[in-house]
């Protein structure tokens, strides 16, 4: 089974992670509003990276993973388990 764009995406090897993270940081610096996840998807499309491989790279980076989780909780992309139900 092929994943999204497996046949055309640029492979991201573990030794390329520092270079790709640097590219992603520069790309995110241009972010002015919106969810970080949308910018990551745009980044993958712009550089022709496989989204799954970038996700694996970001999951391994604890700081970025926590930042992304907080952004998704803030924007309602993920349900907040600590949120008190309204009366």
Buried (B, 14 or more C-beta within 10 A) or exposed (E): EEEEBEEEBEEBEEEBBEEBBEBBEEBBEEEEEEBBBEBBEEBBEEBEBBBBBBBEBBEEBEEBEEBBEEBBBEEEBBEEEEEEEEE
